[in-house]
Amino acid sequence: MAEVSSLWLTEEEKQRHLAHLAGRIEAGEVDEEIIPLLDTINAYPDMVTVQSCSGHRGKPKPEVWMDTVSGHNLERSVEYLSDGHIQIRTTKQLSDVFCEHAATLAIEEEICQVSLTWGRSNTYQQQECPLWEFVFAGLNESPVALAASTAIIAKWLCEALAARRDNHA
């Protein structure tokens, strides 16, 4: 994938990401449960998804370590959990609107974190760029939690876009 040519999202870059995502979906590399949220977000102008996870509850794995005092081996089962998350790249104008309205998600029970970060996404290789990240209850909790998180994020994005339109009117 070509390097990011602009600090903020361009239409050309969005189209490259959508083509990349389509290939990953076709290859079965994207969590099926999060595809409807990706489709919703990517249908909006001025934004594109670059990373996502529906959240996972891994199988417990045995973990063994030695107690240095007694010399005995100790075992326990550790369950891997990951929250759902999604990273979005946006235009500068939409990012400014997100900054103004991000705190409104803090009251939502299913949303753990919303942040604007300067990150290094897999998609961007080593290019630092601004990314919006949403961390939310996902399949690690239940399909119901993932559906609730998806609905909250989609509604919030609609409100942010409406605020952007109002600011430009």
C-alpha positions as CSV (number, residue, x, y, z in Angstrom):
1,M,0.0,0.0,0.0
2,A,1.2,3.5,-0.9
3,E,2.3,5.8,1.9
4,V,-0.1,8.4,3.2
5,S,0.3,11.5,1.1
6,S,-1.6,13.8,3.4
7,L,-1.8,14.2,7.1
8,W,-5.6,14.0,6.8
9,L,-7.8,11.6,4.7
10,T,-8.2,12.2,1.0
11,E,-10.8,10.7,-1.3
12,E,-8.1,8.8,-3.2
13,E,-6.8,7.3,0.1
14,K,-10.3,6.3,1.2
15,Q,-10.8,4.4,-2.1
16,R,-7.5,2.6,-1.5
17,H,-8.6,1.6,2.0
18,L,-12.0,0.4,0.8
19,A,-10.4,-1.8,-1.9
20,H,-8.0,-3.2,0.7
21,L,-10.9,-3.9,3.1
22,A,-12.9,-5.6,0.4
23,G,-9.9,-8.0,-0.3
24,R,-9.5,-8.7,3.4
25,I,-13.3,-9.5,3.8
26,E,-13.1,-11.7,0.8
27,A,-10.1,-13.6,2.3
28,G,-12.0,-14.1,5.6
29,E,-9.6,-11.9,7.5
30,V,-12.2,-9.6,9.0
31,D,-14.5,-10.5,11.9
32,E,-17.9,-11.2,10.3
33,E,-19.8,-9.7,13.2
34,I,-18.2,-6.2,12.8
35,I,-18.7,-5.9,9.0
36,P,-22.1,-4.2,9.3
37,L,-20.5,-1.4,11.4
38,L,-17.6,-1.1,8.9
39,D,-20.1,-0.8,6.1
40,T,-22.0,1.9,8.0
41,I,-18.9,3.9,8.8
42,N,-17.4,3.6,5.3
43,A,-20.6,4.8,3.7
44,Y,-20.2,8.2,5.3
45,P,-18.1,10.8,3.6
46,D,-14.9,12.1,5.1
47,M,-14.0,8.9,7.0
48,V,-12.8,5.3,6.5
49,T,-12.1,2.4,8.8
50,V,-8.5,1.2,9.0
51,Q,-8.5,-1.4,11.8
52,S,-11.2,-3.3,13.6
53,C,-12.0,-6.2,16.0
54,S,-15.3,-7.4,17.2
55,G,-13.8,-8.4,20.6
56,H,-12.8,-12.0,21.5
57,R,-13.0,-14.3,24.4
58,G,-10.2,-16.8,23.9
59,K,-10.0,-20.3,25.2
60,P,-8.4,-20.6,28.7
61,K,-4.7,-21.5,28.4
62,P,-2.8,-23.2,31.1
63,E,0.0,-21.1,32.5
64,V,2.8,-22.7,34.6
65,W,5.4,-20.9,36.7
66,M,7.7,-21.8,39.6
67,D,7.2,-20.5,43.1
68,T,10.8,-19.4,43.9
69,V,10.2,-19.8,47.7
70,S,8.8,-23.4,47.7
71,G,10.3,-24.6,44.4
72,H,6.9,-26.0,43.4
73,N,5.4,-25.5,40.0
74,L,2.1,-23.6,40.1
75,E,-0.6,-23.8,37.4
76,R,-3.6,-21.7,36.6
77,S,-5.9,-21.2,33.6
78,V,-5.8,-17.8,32.0
79,E,-8.6,-16.6,29.7
80,Y,-7.7,-14.1,27.0
81,L,-10.2,-11.3,26.5
82,S,-10.0,-8.4,24.0
83,D,-12.4,-5.5,23.8
84,G,-13.9,-4.6,20.5
85,H,-12.2,-1.7,18.8
86,I,-12.3,0.3,15.6
87,Q,-9.9,2.9,14.2
88,I,-11.1,5.5,11.8
89,R,-9.2,8.0,9.6
90,T,-10.9,11.2,8.8
91,T,-10.6,14.6,7.1
92,K,-9.5,17.5,9.3
93,Q,-12.9,19.1,9.3
94,L,-14.6,15.9,10.6
95,S,-11.9,15.3,13.1
96,D,-12.5,18.8,14.6
97,V,-16.2,17.9,15.0
98,F,-15.3,14.6,16.6
99,C,-13.1,16.5,19.1
100,E,-16.0,18.7,20.0
101,H,-18.5,15.8,20.5
102,A,-16.3,12.9,21.7
103,A,-17.1,13.5,25.4
104,T,-20.8,12.6,24.8
105,L,-19.9,9.0,24.4
106,A,-18.4,8.9,27.9
107,I,-21.9,8.4,29.3
108,E,-22.6,5.3,27.2
109,E,-22.1,2.1,29.2
110,E,-20.9,0.0,26.3
111,I,-18.3,2.5,25.1
112,C,-15.0,2.1,27.1
113,Q,-12.9,4.8,25.3
114,V,-12.9,7.3,22.5
115,S,-9.7,8.9,21.6
116,L,-7.8,10.7,18.9
117,T,-4.4,9.2,18.7
118,W,-1.3,9.6,16.5
119,G,-0.8,6.0,15.6
120,R,0.9,3.6,13.4
121,S,-1.7,1.4,11.9
122,N,-0.9,-1.8,10.1
123,T,-2.5,-0.2,7.1
124,Y,-0.2,2.8,7.2
125,Q,3.0,0.8,7.8
126,Q,5.3,3.2,9.6
127,Q,3.5,6.4,8.6
128,E,2.3,8.3,11.7
129,C,-1.2,9.7,11.2
130,P,-4.2,10.8,13.3
131,L,-6.7,8.0,14.0
132,W,-9.9,8.0,15.9
133,E,-10.2,4.9,18.1
134,F,-13.3,3.6,19.7
135,V,-13.0,0.8,22.3
136,F,-16.3,-0.9,23.1
137,A,-18.0,-3.9,24.6
138,G,-17.9,-6.6,22.0
139,L,-18.2,-10.4,21.5
140,N,-15.9,-10.9,24.5
141,E,-19.0,-10.0,26.5
142,S,-21.8,-11.2,24.2
143,P,-23.4,-10.7,20.8
144,V,-25.9,-8.4,22.5
145,A,-23.1,-6.1,23.8
146,L,-21.6,-6.0,20.4
147,A,-24.9,-5.0,18.8
148,A,-25.5,-2.3,21.5
149,S,-22.0,-0.9,20.9
150,T,-22.5,-0.9,17.2
151,A,-25.8,1.0,17.5
152,I,-24.3,3.6,19.8
153,I,-21.3,4.3,17.6
154,A,-23.5,4.5,14.4
155,K,-25.9,6.9,16.1
156,W,-23.0,9.0,17.4
157,L,-21.4,9.2,14.0
158,C,-24.7,10.4,12.5
159,E,-24.9,13.1,15.1
160,A,-21.3,14.1,14.5
161,L,-21.9,14.4,10.7
162,A,-25.1,16.4,11.3
163,A,-23.1,18.8,13.5
164,R,-20.5,19.1,10.7
165,R,-23.2,20.0,8.2
166,D,-24.7,22.5,10.7
167,N,-21.2,24.1,11.2
168,H,-20.9,24.5,7.5
169,A,-24.4,25.9,6.9
